[in-house]
């Protein structure tokens, strides 16, 4: 995914905490068929431009929550990790 921008610190974090690689995130974008993104409007997570998140599976059927920022035709990865039950419920019940 050419337009996915990942900092080394984010890549280190998702590997150390969740054993995830960039390719896992790329696969989630490829498998994200419904194109539903939820804006993260929590005060501590507000960004300009806004942070959005979605839940999708990689090619190994591992479900992940991916948080990113869209800016100037690029997608900036903020984090990725297995979603908890609350996040799954929010995502599944959103429009």
mmCIF file as gemmi writes it, N, C-alpha and C atoms, coordinates in Angstrom:
data_model
loop_
_atom_site.group_PDB
_atom_site.id
_atom_site.type_symbol
_atom_site.label_atom_id
_atom_site.label_alt_id
_atom_site.label_comp_id
_atom_site.label_asym_id
_atom_site.label_entity_id
_atom_site.label_seq_id
_atom_site.pdbx_PDB_ins_code
_atom_site.Cartn_x
_atom_site.Cartn_y
_atom_site.Cartn_z
_atom_site.occupancy
_atom_site.B_iso_or_equiv
_atom_site.pdbx_formal_charge
_atom_site.auth_seq_id
_atom_site.auth_asym_id
_atom_site.pdbx_PDB_model_num
ATOM 1 N N . UNK Axp A 1 ? 0.866 -1.169 0 1 0 ? 1 A 1
ATOM 2 C CA . UNK Axp A 1 ? 0 0 0 1 0 ? 1 A 1
ATOM 3 C C . UNK Axp A 1 ? 0.907 1.224 0 1 0 ? 1 A 1
ATOM 4 N N . UNK Axp A 2 ? 1.06 1.82 -1.155 1 0 ? 2 A 1
ATOM 5 C CA . UNK Axp A 2 ? 2.031 2.896 -1.323 1 0 ? 2 A 1
ATOM 6 C C . UNK Axp A 2 ? 1.718 4.139 -0.505 1 0 ? 2 A 1
ATOM 7 N N . UNK Axp A 3 ? 0.439 4.423 -0.288 1 0 ? 3 A 1
ATOM 8 C CA . UNK Axp A 3 ? 0.098 5.666 0.404 1 0 ? 3 A 1
ATOM 9 C C . UNK Axp A 3 ? -0.009 5.495 1.921 1 0 ? 3 A 1
ATOM 10 N N . UNK Axp A 4 ? 0.34 4.307 2.452 1 0 ? 4 A 1
ATOM 11 C CA . UNK Axp A 4 ? 0.338 4.092 3.897 1 0 ? 4 A 1
ATOM 12 C C . UNK Axp A 4 ? 1.666 4.564 4.474 1 0 ? 4 A 1
ATOM 13 N N . UNK Axp A 5 ? 1.592 5.547 5.355 1 0 ? 5 A 1
ATOM 14 C CA . UNK Axp A 5 ? 2.785 6.101 5.997 1 0 ? 5 A 1
ATOM 15 C C . UNK Axp A 5 ? 2.854 5.547 7.418 1 0 ? 5 A 1
ATOM 16 N N . UNK Axp A 6 ? 3.985 4.93 7.741 1 0 ? 6 A 1
ATOM 17 C CA . UNK Axp A 6 ? 4.164 4.352 9.071 1 0 ? 6 A 1
ATOM 18 C C . UNK Axp A 6 ? 5.488 4.824 9.651 1 0 ? 6 A 1
ATOM 19 N N . UNK Axp A 7 ? 5.441 5.373 10.846 1 0 ? 7 A 1
ATOM 20 C CA . UNK Axp A 7 ? 6.685 5.763 11.507 1 0 ? 7 A 1
ATOM 21 C C . UNK Axp A 7 ? 7.326 4.526 12.12 1 0 ? 7 A 1
ATOM 22 N N . UNK Axp A 8 ? 8.618 4.588 12.311 1 0 ? 8 A 1
ATOM 23 C CA . UNK Axp A 8 ? 9.312 3.466 12.934 1 0 ? 8 A 1
ATOM 24 C C . UNK Axp A 8 ? 8.82 3.243 14.358 1 0 ? 8 A 1
ATOM 25 N N . UNK Axp A 9 ? 8.486 4.321 15.055 1 0 ? 9 A 1
ATOM 26 C CA . UNK Axp A 9 ? 8.009 4.166 16.437 1 0 ? 9 A 1
ATOM 27 C C . UNK Axp A 9 ? 6.662 3.433 16.481 1 0 ? 9 A 1
ATOM 28 N N . UNK Axp A 10 ? 5.776 3.707 15.531 1 0 ? 10 A 1
ATOM 29 C CA . UNK Axp A 10 ? 4.494 2.992 15.479 1 0 ? 10 A 1
ATOM 30 C C . UNK Axp A 10 ? 4.732 1.524 15.122 1 0 ? 10 A 1
ATOM 31 N N . UNK Axp A 11 ? 5.591 1.275 14.146 1 0 ? 11 A 1
ATOM 32 C CA . UNK Axp A 11 ? 5.892 -0.11 13.777 1 0 ? 11 A 1
ATOM 33 C C . UNK Axp A 11 ? 6.504 -0.874 14.946 1 0 ? 11 A 1
ATOM 34 N N . UNK Axp A 12 ? 7.415 -0.229 15.666 1 0 ? 12 A 1
ATOM 35 C CA . UNK Axp A 12 ? 8.021 -0.865 16.844 1 0 ? 12 A 1
ATOM 36 C C . UNK Axp A 12 ? 6.959 -1.162 17.893 1 0 ? 12 A 1
ATOM 37 N N . UNK Axp A 13 ? 6.071 -0.2 18.11 1 0 ? 13 A 1
ATOM 38 C CA . UNK Axp A 13 ? 5.029 -0.355 19.123 1 0 ? 13 A 1
ATOM 39 C C . UNK Axp A 13 ? 4.088 -1.515 18.794 1 0 ? 13 A 1
ATOM 40 N N . UNK Axp A 14 ? 3.571 -1.566 17.568 1 0 ? 14 A 1
ATOM 41 C CA . UNK Axp A 14 ? 2.61 -2.625 17.24 1 0 ? 14 A 1
ATOM 42 C C . UNK Axp A 14 ? 3.287 -3.999 17.224 1 0 ? 14 A 1
ATOM 43 N N . UNK Axp A 15 ? 4.586 -4.036 16.959 1 0 ? 15 A 1
ATOM 44 C CA . UNK Axp A 15 ? 5.294 -5.315 17.023 1 0 ? 15 A 1
ATOM 45 C C . UNK Axp A 15 ? 5.512 -5.737 18.478 1 0 ? 15 A 1
ATOM 46 N N . UNK Axp A 16 ? 6.027 -4.812 19.284 1 0 ? 16 A 1
ATOM 47 C CA . UNK Axp A 16 ? 6.355 -5.136 20.676 1 0 ? 16 A 1
ATOM 48 C C . UNK Axp A 16 ? 5.113 -5.475 21.498 1 0 ? 16 A 1
ATOM 49 N N . UNK Axp A 17 ? 4.018 -4.757 21.28 1 0 ? 17 A 1
ATOM 50 C CA . UNK Axp A 17 ? 2.805 -4.965 22.078 1 0 ? 17 A 1
ATOM 51 C C . UNK Axp A 17 ? 1.901 -6.068 21.527 1 0 ? 17 A 1
ATOM 52 N N . UNK Axp A 18 ? 1.869 -6.221 20.191 1 0 ? 18 A 1
ATOM 53 C CA . UNK Axp A 18 ? 0.86 -7.095 19.586 1 0 ? 18 A 1
ATOM 54 C C . UNK Axp A 18 ? 1.412 -8.063 18.534 1 0 ? 18 A 1
ATOM 55 N N . UNK Axp A 19 ? 2.722 -8.039 18.297 1 0 ? 19 A 1
ATOM 56 C CA . UNK Axp A 19 ? 3.362 -8.886 17.286 1 0 ? 19 A 1
ATOM 57 C C . UNK Axp A 19 ? 2.704 -8.704 15.918 1 0 ? 19 A 1
ATOM 58 N N . UNK Axp A 20 ? 2.441 -7.445 15.58 1 0 ? 20 A 1
ATOM 59 C CA . UNK Axp A 20 ? 1.865 -7.096 14.279 1 0 ? 20 A 1
ATOM 60 C C . UNK Axp A 20 ? 2.914 -6.417 13.416 1 0 ? 20 A 1
ATOM 61 N N . UNK Axp A 21 ? 2.8 -6.643 12.12 1 0 ? 21 A 1
ATOM 62 C CA . UNK Axp A 21 ? 3.702 -6.029 11.154 1 0 ? 21 A 1
ATOM 63 C C . UNK Axp A 21 ? 2.915 -5.101 10.235 1 0 ? 21 A 1
ATOM 64 N N . UNK Axp A 22 ? 3.632 -4.322 9.48 1 0 ? 22 A 1
ATOM 65 C CA . UNK Axp A 22 ? 2.993 -3.41 8.526 1 0 ? 22 A 1
ATOM 66 C C . UNK Axp A 22 ? 2.078 -4.187 7.581 1 0 ? 22 A 1
ATOM 67 N N . UNK Axp A 23 ? 2.527 -5.354 7.133 1 0 ? 23 A 1
ATOM 68 C CA . UNK Axp A 23 ? 1.735 -6.14 6.187 1 0 ? 23 A 1
ATOM 69 C C . UNK Axp A 23 ? 0.389 -6.545 6.793 1 0 ? 23 A 1
ATOM 70 N N . UNK Axp A 24 ? 0.334 -6.773 8.104 1 0 ? 24 A 1
ATOM 71 C CA . UNK Axp A 24 ? -0.945 -7.088 8.75 1 0 ? 24 A 1
ATOM 72 C C . UNK Axp A 24 ? -1.928 -5.933 8.585 1 0 ? 24 A 1
ATOM 73 N N . UNK Axp A 25 ? -1.431 -4.718 8.753 1 0 ? 25 A 1
ATOM 74 C CA . UNK Axp A 25 ? -2.269 -3.521 8.601 1 0 ? 25 A 1
ATOM 75 C C . UNK Axp A 25 ? -2.688 -3.355 7.14 1 0 ? 25 A 1
ATOM 76 N N . UNK Axp A 26 ? -1.752 -3.536 6.23 1 0 ? 26 A 1
ATOM 77 C CA . UNK Axp A 26 ? -2.073 -3.425 4.806 1 0 ? 26 A 1
ATOM 78 C C . UNK Axp A 26 ? -3.17 -4.414 4.42 1 0 ? 26 A 1
ATOM 79 N N . UNK Axp A 27 ? -3.08 -5.631 4.935 1 0 ? 27 A 1
ATOM 80 C CA . UNK Axp A 27 ? -4.097 -6.637 4.634 1 0 ? 27 A 1
ATOM 81 C C . UNK Axp A 27 ? -5.457 -6.237 5.192 1 0 ? 27 A 1
ATOM 82 N N . UNK Axp A 28 ? -5.472 -5.601 6.35 1 0 ? 28 A 1
ATOM 83 C CA . UNK Axp A 28 ? -6.744 -5.119 6.907 1 0 ? 28 A 1
ATOM 84 C C . UNK Axp A 28 ? -7.38 -4.082 5.991 1 0 ? 28 A 1
ATOM 85 N N . UNK Axp A 29 ? -6.575 -3.176 5.446 1 0 ? 29 A 1
ATOM 86 C CA . UNK Axp A 29 ? -7.116 -2.202 4.493 1 0 ? 29 A 1
ATOM 87 C C . UNK Axp A 29 ? -7.663 -2.92 3.257 1 0 ? 29 A 1
ATOM 88 N N . UNK Axp A 30 ? -6.936 -3.897 2.75 1 0 ? 30 A 1
ATOM 89 C CA . UNK Axp A 30 ? -7.386 -4.638 1.566 1 0 ? 30 A 1
ATOM 90 C C . UNK Axp A 30 ? -8.677 -5.408 1.832 1 0 ? 30 A 1
ATOM 91 N N . UNK Axp A 31 ? -8.861 -5.89 3.043 1 0 ? 31 A 1
ATOM 92 C CA . UNK Axp A 31 ? -10.039 -6.68 3.399 1 0 ? 31 A 1
ATOM 93 C C . UNK Axp A 31 ? -11.175 -5.845 3.98 1 0 ? 31 A 1
ATOM 94 N N . UNK Axp A 32 ? -11.015 -4.546 4.002 1 0 ? 32 A 1
ATOM 95 C CA . UNK Axp A 32 ? -12.011 -3.638 4.586 1 0 ? 32 A 1
ATOM 96 C C . UNK Axp A 32 ? -13.026 -3.26 3.51 1 0 ? 32 A 1
ATOM 97 N N . UNK Axp A 33 ? -13.924 -4.18 3.209 1 0 ? 33 A 1
ATOM 98 C CA . UNK Axp A 33 ? -14.834 -4.032 2.074 1 0 ? 33 A 1
ATOM 99 C C . UNK Axp A 33 ? -15.947 -3.02 2.294 1 0 ? 33 A 1
ATOM 100 N N . UNK Axp A 34 ? -16.415 -2.886 3.523 1 0 ? 34 A 1
ATOM 101 C CA . UNK Axp A 34 ? -17.56 -1.995 3.751 1 0 ? 34 A 1
ATOM 102 C C . UNK Axp A 34 ? -17.166 -0.526 3.831 1 0 ? 34 A 1
ATOM 103 N N . UNK Axp A 35 ? -15.894 -0.236 3.899 1 0 ? 35 A 1
ATOM 104 C CA . UNK Axp A 35 ? -15.388 1.149 3.912 1 0 ? 35 A 1
ATOM 105 C C . UNK Axp A 35 ? -16.024 2.004 4.996 1 0 ? 35 A 1
ATOM 106 N N . UNK Axp A 36 ? -16.285 1.401 6.148 1 0 ? 36 A 1
ATOM 107 C CA . UNK Axp A 36 ? -16.854 2.136 7.28 1 0 ? 36 A 1
ATOM 108 C C . UNK Axp A 36 ? -15.711 2.577 8.187 1 0 ? 36 A 1
ATOM 109 N N . UNK Axp A 37 ? -15.636 3.882 8.42 1 0 ? 37 A 1
ATOM 110 C CA . UNK Axp A 37 ? -14.632 4.456 9.314 1 0 ? 37 A 1
ATOM 111 C C . UNK Axp A 37 ? -15.353 5.225 10.412 1 0 ? 37 A 1
ATOM 112 N N . UNK Axp A 38 ? -14.883 5.093 11.629 1 0 ? 38 A 1
ATOM 113 C CA . UNK Axp A 38 ? -15.473 5.794 12.76 1 0 ? 38 A 1
ATOM 114 C C . UNK Axp A 38 ? -14.484 6.852 13.228 1 0 ? 38 A 1
ATOM 115 N N . UNK Axp A 39 ? -14.978 8.071 13.387 1 0 ? 39 A 1
ATOM 116 C CA . UNK Axp A 39 ? -14.107 9.143 13.87 1 0 ? 39 A 1
ATOM 117 C C . UNK Axp A 39 ? -13.872 8.969 15.362 1 0 ? 39 A 1
ATOM 118 N N . UNK Axp A 40 ? -12.619 9.059 15.762 1 0 ? 40 A 1
ATOM 119 C CA . UNK Axp A 40 ? -12.268 8.999 17.184 1 0 ? 40 A 1
ATOM 120 C C . UNK Axp A 40 ? -12.363 10.41 17.73 1 0 ? 40 A 1
ATOM 121 N N . UNK Axp A 41 ? -13.492 10.704 18.377 1 0 ? 41 A 1
ATOM 122 C CA . UNK Axp A 41 ? -13.721 12.069 18.853 1 0 ? 41 A 1
ATOM 123 C C . UNK Axp A 41 ? -13.496 12.216 20.358 1 0 ? 41 A 1
ATOM 124 N N . UNK Axp A 42 ? -12.836 11.226 20.956 1 0 ? 42 A 1
ATOM 125 C CA . UNK Axp A 42 ? -12.493 11.364 22.375 1 0 ? 42 A 1
ATOM 126 C C . UNK Axp A 42 ? -11.475 12.489 22.523 1 0 ? 42 A 1
ATOM 127 N N . UNK Axp A 43 ? -11.64 13.287 23.553 1 0 ? 43 A 1
ATOM 128 C CA . UNK Axp A 43 ? -10.812 14.481 23.744 1 0 ? 43 A 1
ATOM 129 C C . UNK Axp A 43 ? -9.326 14.16 23.686 1 0 ? 43 A 1
ATOM 130 N N . UNK Axp A 44 ? -8.893 13.126 24.368 1 0 ? 44 A 1
ATOM 131 C CA . UNK Axp A 44 ? -7.461 12.819 24.427 1 0 ? 44 A 1
ATOM 132 C C . UNK Axp A 44 ? -6.916 12.297 23.097 1 0 ? 44 A 1
ATOM 133 N N . UNK Axp A 45 ? -7.789 11.891 22.191 1 0 ? 45 A 1
ATOM 134 C CA . UNK Axp A 45 ? -7.353 11.343 20.908 1 0 ? 45 A 1
ATOM 135 C C . UNK Axp A 45 ? -7.658 12.255 19.725 1 0 ? 45 A 1
ATOM 136 N N . UNK Axp A 46 ? -8.201 13.429 19.988 1 0 ? 46 A 1
ATOM 137 C CA . UNK Axp A 46 ? -8.545 14.341 18.889 1 0 ? 46 A 1
ATOM 138 C C . UNK Axp A 46 ? -7.288 14.801 18.164 1 0 ? 46 A 1
ATOM 139 N N . UNK Axp A 47 ? -7.376 14.802 16.862 1 0 ? 47 A 1
ATOM 140 C CA . UNK Axp A 47 ? -6.283 15.284 16.021 1 0 ? 47 A 1
ATOM 141 C C . UNK Axp A 47 ? -6.87 16.148 14.916 1 0 ? 47 A 1
ATOM 142 N N . UNK Axp A 48 ? -6.022 16.905 14.276 1 0 ? 48 A 1
ATOM 143 C CA . UNK Axp A 48 ? -6.418 17.716 13.137 1 0 ? 48 A 1
ATOM 144 C C . UNK Axp A 48 ? -5.407 17.454 12.026 1 0 ? 48 A 1
ATOM 145 N N . UNK Axp A 49 ? -5.814 16.75 10.974 1 0 ? 49 A 1
ATOM 146 C CA . UNK Axp A 49 ? -7.125 16.195 10.663 1 0 ? 49 A 1
ATOM 147 C C . UNK Axp A 49 ? -7.503 15.069 11.632 1 0 ? 49 A 1
ATOM 148 N N . UNK Axp A 50 ? -8.79 14.696 11.639 1 0 ? 50 A 1
ATOM 149 C CA . UNK Axp A 50 ? -9.271 13.726 12.627 1 0 ? 50 A 1
ATOM 150 C C . UNK Axp A 50 ? -8.695 12.32 12.44 1 0 ? 50 A 1
ATOM 151 N N . UNK Axp A 51 ? -8.672 11.601 13.54 1 0 ? 51 A 1
ATOM 152 C CA . UNK Axp A 51 ? -8.296 10.187 13.529 1 0 ? 51 A 1
ATOM 153 C C . UNK Axp A 51 ? -9.551 9.353 13.298 1 0 ? 51 A 1
ATOM 154 N N . UNK Axp A 52 ? -9.431 8.377 12.422 1 0 ? 52 A 1
ATOM 155 C CA . UNK Axp A 52 ? -10.51 7.436 12.15 1 0 ? 52 A 1
ATOM 156 C C . UNK Axp A 52 ? -10.028 6.027 12.46 1 0 ? 52 A 1
ATOM 157 N N . UNK Axp A 53 ? -10.981 5.145 12.722 1 0 ? 53 A 1
ATOM 158 C CA . UNK Axp A 53 ? -10.626 3.755 12.958 1 0 ? 53 A 1
ATOM 159 C C . UNK Axp A 53 ? -11.649 2.829 12.325 1 0 ? 53 A 1
ATOM 160 N N . UNK Axp A 54 ? -11.208 1.596 12.106 1 0 ? 54 A 1
ATOM 161 C CA . UNK Axp A 54 ? -12.082 0.561 11.571 1 0 ? 54 A 1
ATOM 162 C C . UNK Axp A 54 ? -11.597 -0.788 12.088 1 0 ? 54 A 1
ATOM 163 N N . UNK Axp A 55 ? -12.426 -1.79 11.918 1 0 ? 55 A 1
ATOM 164 C CA . UNK Axp A 55 ? -12.067 -3.152 12.297 1 0 ? 55 A 1
ATOM 165 C C . UNK Axp A 55 ? -12.156 -4.024 11.055 1 0 ? 55 A 1
ATOM 166 N N . UNK Axp A 56 ? -11.11 -4.793 10.844 1 0 ? 56 A 1
ATOM 167 C CA . UNK Axp A 56 ? -11.042 -5.68 9.69 1 0 ? 56 A 1
ATOM 168 C C . UNK Axp A 56 ? -10.128 -6.851 10.044 1 0 ? 56 A 1
ATOM 169 N N . UNK Axp A 57 ? -10.058 -7.821 9.153 1 0 ? 57 A 1
ATOM 170 C CA . UNK Axp A 57 ? -9.187 -8.97 9.365 1 0 ? 57 A 1
ATOM 171 C C . UNK Axp A 57 ? -8.018 -8.937 8.4 1 0 ? 57 A 1
ATOM 172 N N . UNK Axp A 58 ? -6.871 -9.459 8.871 1 0 ? 58 A 1
ATOM 173 C CA . UNK Axp A 58 ? -5.758 -9.653 7.953 1 0 ? 58 A 1
ATOM 174 C C . UNK Axp A 58 ? -5.978 -10.975 7.216 1 0 ? 58 A 1
ATOM 175 N N . UNK Axp A 59 ? -5.033 -11.394 6.394 1 0 ? 59 A 1
ATOM 176 C CA . UNK Axp A 59 ? -5.214 -12.605 5.587 1 0 ? 59 A 1
ATOM 177 C C . UNK Axp A 59 ? -5.173 -13.888 6.417 1 0 ? 59 A 1
ATOM 178 N N . UNK Axp A 60 ? -4.769 -13.791 7.679 1 0 ? 60 A 1
ATOM 179 C CA . UNK Axp A 60 ? -4.767 -14.948 8.573 1 0 ? 60 A 1
ATOM 180 C C . UNK Axp A 60 ? -6.022 -14.96 9.455 1 0 ? 60 A 1
ATOM 181 N N . UNK Axp A 61 ? -7.001 -14.126 9.099 1 0 ? 61 A 1
ATOM 182 C CA . UNK Axp A 61 ? -8.284 -14.012 9.82 1 0 ? 61 A 1
ATOM 183 C C . UNK Axp A 61 ? -8.127 -13.495 11.241 1 0 ? 61 A 1
ATOM 184 N N . UNK Axp A 62 ? -7.088 -12.715 11.474 1 0 ? 62 A 1
ATOM 185 C CA . UNK Axp A 62 ? -6.908 -12.05 12.764 1 0 ? 62 A 1
ATOM 186 C C . UNK Axp A 62 ? -7.608 -10.702 12.681 1 0 ? 62 A 1
ATOM 187 N N . UNK Axp A 63 ? -8.577 -10.487 13.54 1 0 ? 63 A 1
ATOM 188 C CA . UNK Axp A 63 ? -9.348 -9.242 13.544 1 0 ? 63 A 1
ATOM 189 C C . UNK Axp A 63 ? -8.542 -8.157 14.261 1 0 ? 63 A 1
ATOM 190 N N . UNK Axp A 64 ? -8.431 -6.983 13.613 1 0 ? 64 A 1
ATOM 191 C CA . UNK Axp A 64 ? -7.658 -5.875 14.17 1 0 ? 64 A 1
ATOM 192 C C . UNK Axp A 64 ? -8.439 -4.572 14.105 1 0 ? 64 A 1
ATOM 193 N N . UNK Axp A 65 ? -8.191 -3.734 15.083 1 0 ? 65 A 1
ATOM 194 C CA . UNK Axp A 65 ? -8.654 -2.343 15.037 1 0 ? 65 A 1
ATOM 195 C C . UNK Axp A 65 ? -7.482 -1.536 14.496 1 0 ? 65 A 1
ATOM 196 N N . UNK Axp A 66 ? -7.735 -0.753 13.467 1 0 ? 66 A 1
ATOM 197 C CA . UNK Axp A 66 ? -6.708 0.071 12.84 1 0 ? 66 A 1
ATOM 198 C C . UNK Axp A 66 ? -7.12 1.529 12.99 1 0 ? 66 A 1
ATOM 199 N N . UNK Axp A 67 ? -6.234 2.349 13.546 1 0 ? 67 A 1
ATOM 200 C CA . UNK Axp A 67 ? -6.486 3.785 13.698 1 0 ? 67 A 1
ATOM 201 C C . UNK Axp A 67 ? -5.523 4.538 12.793 1 0 ? 67 A 1
ATOM 202 N N . UNK Axp A 68 ? -6.064 5.525 12.066 1 0 ? 68 A 1
ATOM 203 C CA . UNK Axp A 68 ? -5.245 6.235 11.092 1 0 ? 68 A 1
ATOM 204 C C . UNK Axp A 68 ? -5.774 7.648 10.865 1 0 ? 68 A 1
ATOM 205 N N . UNK Axp A 69 ? -4.946 8.434 10.207 1 0 ? 69 A 1
ATOM 206 C CA . UNK Axp A 69 ? -5.291 9.796 9.812 1 0 ? 69 A 1
ATOM 207 C C . UNK Axp A 69 ? -5.136 9.879 8.298 1 0 ? 69 A 1
ATOM 208 N N . UNK Axp A 70 ? -6.135 10.455 7.634 1 0 ? 70 A 1
ATOM 209 C CA . UNK Axp A 70 ? -6.081 10.679 6.189 1 0 ? 70 A 1
ATOM 210 C C . UNK Axp A 70 ? -5.666 12.121 5.941 1 0 ? 70 A 1
ATOM 211 N N . UNK Axp A 71 ? -4.589 12.315 5.174 1 0 ? 71 A 1
ATOM 212 C CA . UNK Axp A 71 ? -4.126 13.676 4.895 1 0 ? 71 A 1
ATOM 213 C C . UNK Axp A 71 ? -3.369 13.698 3.572 1 0 ? 71 A 1
ATOM 214 N N . UNK Axp A 72 ? -3.78 14.607 2.702 1 0 ? 72 A 1
ATOM 215 C CA . UNK Axp A 72 ? -3.084 14.85 1.433 1 0 ? 72 A 1
ATOM 216 C C . UNK Axp A 72 ? -2.863 13.572 0.62 1 0 ? 72 A 1
ATOM 217 N N . UNK Axp A 73 ? -3.884 12.718 0.572 1 0 ? 73 A 1
ATOM 218 C CA . UNK Axp A 73 ? -3.785 11.503 -0.22 1 0 ? 73 A 1
ATOM 219 C C . UNK Axp A 73 ? -2.994 10.381 0.427 1 0 ? 73 A 1
ATOM 220 N N . UNK Axp A 74 ? -2.566 10.582 1.654 1 0 ? 74 A 1
ATOM 221 C CA . UNK Axp A 74 ? -1.825 9.559 2.384 1 0 ? 74 A 1
ATOM 222 C C . UNK Axp A 74 ? -2.641 9.078 3.577 1 0 ? 74 A 1
ATOM 223 N N . UNK Axp A 75 ? -2.296 7.894 4.045 1 0 ? 75 A 1
ATOM 224 C CA . UNK Axp A 75 ? -2.913 7.316 5.239 1 0 ? 75 A 1
ATOM 225 C C . UNK Axp A 75 ? -1.794 7.144 6.258 1 0 ? 75 A 1
ATOM 226 N N . UNK Axp A 76 ? -1.917 7.854 7.379 1 0 ? 76 A 1
ATOM 227 C CA . UNK Axp A 76 ? -0.901 7.802 8.43 1 0 ? 76 A 1
ATOM 228 C C . UNK Axp A 76 ? -1.377 6.851 9.52 1 0 ? 76 A 1
ATOM 229 N N . UNK Axp A 77 ? -0.66 5.748 9.69 1 0 ? 77 A 1
ATOM 230 C CA . UNK Axp A 77 ? -1.037 4.774 10.707 1 0 ? 77 A 1
ATOM 231 C C . UNK Axp A 77 ? -0.707 5.316 12.087 1 0 ? 77 A 1
ATOM 232 N N . UNK Axp A 78 ? -1.688 5.27 12.982 1 0 ? 78 A 1
ATOM 233 C CA . UNK Axp A 78 ? -1.467 5.664 14.375 1 0 ? 78 A 1
ATOM 234 C C . UNK Axp A 78 ? -1.247 4.446 15.252 1 0 ? 78 A 1
ATOM 235 N N . UNK Axp A 79 ? -2.054 3.398 15.039 1 0 ? 79 A 1
ATOM 236 C CA . UNK Axp A 79 ? -1.886 2.164 15.804 1 0 ? 79 A 1
ATOM 237 C C . UNK Axp A 79 ? -2.735 1.061 15.198 1 0 ? 79 A 1
ATOM 238 N N . UNK Axp A 80 ? -2.487 -0.146 15.644 1 0 ? 80 A 1
ATOM 239 C CA . UNK Axp A 80 ? -3.295 -1.31 15.274 1 0 ? 80 A 1
ATOM 240 C C . UNK Axp A 80 ? -3.164 -2.334 16.393 1 0 ? 80 A 1
ATOM 241 N N . UNK Axp A 81 ? -4.283 -2.982 16.704 1 0 ? 81 A 1
ATOM 242 C CA . UNK Axp A 81 ? -4.278 -3.987 17.769 1 0 ? 81 A 1
ATOM 243 C C . UNK Axp A 81 ? -5.593 -4.759 17.736 1 0 ? 81 A 1
ATOM 244 N N . UNK Axp A 82 ? -5.645 -5.911 18.393 1 0 ? 82 A 1
ATOM 245 C CA . UNK Axp A 82 ? -6.905 -6.653 18.463 1 0 ? 82 A 1
ATOM 246 C C . UNK Axp A 82 ? -7.947 -5.841 19.233 1 0 ? 82 A 1
ATOM 247 N N . UNK Axp A 83 ? -9.148 -5.706 18.691 1 0 ? 83 A 1
ATOM 248 C CA . UNK Axp A 83 ? -10.172 -4.894 19.36 1 0 ? 83 A 1
ATOM 249 C C . UNK Axp A 83 ? -10.733 -5.606 20.59 1 0 ? 83 A 1
ATOM 250 N N . UNK Axp A 84 ? -11.187 -4.801 21.543 1 0 ? 84 A 1
ATOM 251 C CA . UNK Axp A 84 ? -11.869 -5.377 22.702 1 0 ? 84 A 1
ATOM 252 C C . UNK Axp A 84 ? -13.37 -5.47 22.395 1 0 ? 84 A 1
ATOM 253 N N . UNK Axp A 85 ? -14.119 -6.03 23.315 1 0 ? 85 A 1
ATOM 254 C CA . UNK Axp A 85 ? -15.555 -6.243 23.094 1 0 ? 85 A 1
ATOM 255 C C . UNK Axp A 85 ? -16.321 -4.93 22.926 1 0 ? 85 A 1
ATOM 256 N N . UNK Axp A 86 ? -15.941 -3.904 23.674 1 0 ? 86 A 1
ATOM 257 C CA . UNK Axp A 86 ? -16.612 -2.6 23.56 1 0 ? 86 A 1
ATOM 258 C C . UNK Axp A 86 ? -16.387 -2.02 22.169 1 0 ? 86 A 1
ATOM 259 N N . UNK Axp A 87 ? -15.159 -2.068 21.689 1 0 ? 87 A 1
ATOM 260 C CA . UNK Axp A 87 ? -14.848 -1.544 20.351 1 0 ? 87 A 1
ATOM 261 C C . UNK Axp A 87 ? -15.588 -2.331 19.271 1 0 ? 87 A 1
ATOM 262 N N . UNK Axp A 88 ? -15.642 -3.643 19.423 1 0 ? 88 A 1
ATOM 263 C CA . UNK Axp A 88 ? -16.394 -4.459 18.461 1 0 ? 88 A 1
ATOM 264 C C . UNK Axp A 88 ? -17.864 -4.077 18.446 1 0 ? 88 A 1
ATOM 265 N N . UNK Axp A 89 ? -18.426 -3.861 19.614 1 0 ? 89 A 1
ATOM 266 C CA . UNK Axp A 89 ? -19.835 -3.483 19.708 1 0 ? 89 A 1
ATOM 267 C C . UNK Axp A 89 ? -20.088 -2.119 19.073 1 0 ? 89 A 1
ATOM 268 N N . UNK Axp A 90 ? -19.233 -1.152 19.374 1 0 ? 90 A 1
ATOM 269 C CA . UNK Axp A 90 ? -19.367 0.188 18.783 1 0 ? 90 A 1
ATOM 270 C C . UNK Axp A 90 ? -19.312 0.085 17.262 1 0 ? 90 A 1
ATOM 271 N N . UNK Axp A 91 ? -18.337 -0.639 16.767 1 0 ? 91 A 1
ATOM 272 C CA . UNK Axp A 91 ? -18.158 -0.749 15.322 1 0 ? 91 A 1
ATOM 273 C C . UNK Axp A 91 ? -19.34 -1.469 14.668 1 0 ? 91 A 1
ATOM 274 N N . UNK Axp A 92 ? -19.742 -2.574 15.251 1 0 ? 92 A 1
ATOM 275 C CA . UNK Axp A 92 ? -20.834 -3.362 14.664 1 0 ? 92 A 1
ATOM 276 C C . UNK Axp A 92 ? -22.177 -2.642 14.712 1 0 ? 92 A 1
ATOM 277 N N . UNK Axp A 93 ? -22.35 -1.745 15.667 1 0 ? 93 A 1
ATOM 278 C CA . UNK Axp A 93 ? -23.619 -1.024 15.8 1 0 ? 93 A 1
ATOM 279 C C . UNK Axp A 93 ? -23.61 0.352 15.14 1 0 ? 93 A 1
ATOM 280 N N . UNK Axp A 94 ? -22.492 0.732 14.534 1 0 ? 94 A 1
ATOM 281 C CA . UNK Axp A 94 ? -22.434 2.031 13.851 1 0 ? 94 A 1
ATOM 282 C C . UNK Axp A 94 ? -23.041 1.899 12.464 1 0 ? 94 A 1
ATOM 283 N N . UNK Axp A 95 ? -23.394 3.053 11.898 1 0 ? 95 A 1
ATOM 284 C CA . UNK Axp A 95 ? -24.043 3.066 10.573 1 0 ? 95 A 1
ATOM 285 C C . UNK Axp A 95 ? -23.057 2.797 9.477 1 0 ? 95 A 1
